[in-house]
Amino acid sequence: MKFLVADDHELFLKGLELILIGKFSKAQIVLAHNYNEVFDRISKENDFDVILTDLAMPGDVWSNAIQKIHEKVPETPIIILSAIFDKEIVQKTIEIGVSGYLSKTSSHMEILEALDLVLSGGVYLPTDFLHTQQLENDKLLKGLLEATTTSKTSDKHLTPRQKAVLECVSLGKSNKQIAYELGLTEGTVKLHITAILKILGVYNRTAAVIEAAKLGLISNPNEHK
């Protein structure tokens, strides 16, 4: 695993490094202290598995910076760790293509949980944030909110859109390809994948395809081979 971790506070930066080393002992971790260093790194290296970054850092306005990072390395998941927790800002980052948004007060277990979900192709938002009154009518997040409140019973139901996304996943298509074929944004695809994982009670894309095929929710992936 290879991580790019960016924050303009040295103590927080080193803390994240220790958390990652504790989980991924053989991981390569590259540190950056501002957006300029991030831009420099991704211009030279495009093989990062995940980018974890603060939102408000020297070097650029956050909206321009996150858009620039995503355009430069579109297949690399980006997780925001920020003290800023405004609903409109969070939603804007998801629309840009960010795969996760965490508060800097998050526990190390929550950070690792977010990493697991993001590495599976989903998007992570804290449950408490999803359940705030102000998010209940936001269409982009409605599916994920419903998924977090869905009990894991034998009555597992996927919407037609979720089934279409999962069919694409079973064919090995990337989030970018799925977004293009279904006329969605990458952020919305990630939200659908997150909802699918939660509804099926699994932790990665492969397990989701197997479980859905077993339940007859999608065609058997072996039929595509």
Secondary structure, 3 states (H helix, E strand, C coil): CEEEEECCCHHHHHHHHHHHHHHCCCCEEEEECCHHHHHHHHHHCCCCCEEEECCCCCCCCHHHHHHHHHHHCCCCCEEEEECCCCHHHHHHHHHHCCCEEEECCCCHHHHHHHHHHHHCCCCECCHHHHCCHHHCCCHHHHHHHHHHCCCCCCCCCCCHHHHHHHHHHHCCCCHHHHHHHHCCCHHHHHHHHHHHHHHHCCCCHHHHHHHHHHCCCCCCHHHHC
